[in-house]
Amino acid sequence: MIKYQLVCEKDHEFAGWFQSSGAFDAQVKRNLLDCPTCGSTDVRKAIMAPNVATRDVDVTPMRAARAPGPGADPRAVAVHAEMVKAMRELRRKVEENAEYVGPRFAEEARRIHYKETEEKGIYGEATLADAKALAEEGIEFMPLPVLPEDHN
């Protein structure tokens, strides 16, 4: 799954999850994406910085999904609530079905990738440098979604 930050022709920003970059392209081509605020189907990817949770200072911290402001389109409020619900469910499933390896995430991901240990789901923390190195080695990973309650 890939999360893209999206923007419509009226500069409303929102996020979307896609099976792949090709899936995003296909949906845009068929006008299947619309802005939850105004309904525009003129949607494109916004400029994004990589989001990597770290145990050190996080250079590009992920932001929790923010609720639409007062007076927002009711569709935007409903879409936001559904997205937060889906993110909670995704994180819950990962935490229930994968092993927490803490700061050893990069090391364990490599061992699994290079078949030095059994294949299994893991989650934990990685430094920005570790995440970049994993990506350069072709090791697939993704950050867990940051939820609104994570900042309380």
N, C-alpha and C positions, 0 to 999 in steps of 0.2 A: 504494500500500500504506500502511496505517496500523498503527502499533504501539500497542497499548493495554497499560497495566499493569492486571492483573486481580487480583481477590481472591475467594476462595470464602467460604462461610458460616462456615468455621472460621478465617478470617483468614490463610490461606496465600496468599502473593503470588506471581504468575508473570506472564509477558508473553505476548502473542499478537499475531500479524500478521494483518491482514484486508484484503481487497480494498477495502472502504469501511466507513463507519460502519453503513450499511444491512446489509452482510454480517454484521457483528458482531451486530446486532439480530436478524437472521433466525436465526443459529445459536443464540443464547440462547433465543429463542422455541421452537425445536425441540429444546432440551436437547442440543445437539450439542457443547457445551463442557463439559469436566470438569477438575477440579483435578488436576494431575500428582502432587500429594502424597497426597491422600486420596480422589480420585475423585468428589467432590461435583459435581453439575451445577448447584448454586445459585451461579452465577458472576456477578459484576458488575464494572464498571469501577472501578478505584481512582482516588483523586484524584491527578492528575498535574500536574507543572509542565512547561512546554515545554522540550524538550531541543535546544539549539542549540550546536554547536561554534563557538568563537570563537578569534580570534587574540589577543584581550585576555583579561582575567580572565573566566572562564566562570561566570556567576552560578548556572546550574543545570547542572552537569556531568552528562553521561550516565555511567551506571555500566556497567561491563562485566558481562556475564552471569556471575553467581556460581554455582558448582557447588553442588548440594545438600549439606548437611552430613553428618557421619558418622551412620550409621543411617537415612539417608533411604530412602524407598520406592524400590525398584529402578526403578519406572516413572518417578519423578521424575529419577533419574540418567540414564536412557535418553532421556527427553524433553529434558533439558538438553543432552546430547551432540548430539542431532539439531539442536537450535536453534542451537547454536554452529557446527555444521557448515554449516547453511543460511546463517547470517550471514556466515561466511567466504566462502562461494560467492557470495553477493550482492555483497559488497565486491570480491571478485576480478573478477567480471563488470563491475562499474562501472569499476574501475581499468583493465581491459583494453579496454573499449569506449567510454570517455569521455575527454575531454581535461581534464587537470589545469590549472586556471587560478589556483590559489593564492588569494591575498587579493583577486583581482579577481572573485571568484565573483558577488557581487551585481551588479556592473556588467555582466558577461557575461550573466547570467541575464536582466537587463532588455533588453539588446540583442537577445537571442534572442526573448524574449516579444513585444517590439514590432516584430519582423521587420526590425530594422536590420542583421542579419547572418544567415547561414545557420543553420538549425535543426540542432543537434547536442547530444549528451550532454556535460555538463561536471560537474566536481566541484572543490571547493576549500574555502576557509574564508570565514566571514562573521562579522561582529560581531553581537551580539544585536540592536542597533538596525537593522542592515541586514536581518537575518532578519525582524524585525517589519515593516519597511517593505515587503519583498517580499511577505509574506503579505497585508498590507493592500492591495497592488496586485493581488492575485489571481494572483500568480506562484507556481506550484507548485514545491516542492522538498521534500527530506527529508534528514535527517542520515544519514550512513553509520553502520552499527552499530559500536559500540565493542566490541572483542574482548578477551578476558582478557589476551592478550599485549601489548596496547597500554599496560598499566600496569606492565610489567616494565622 
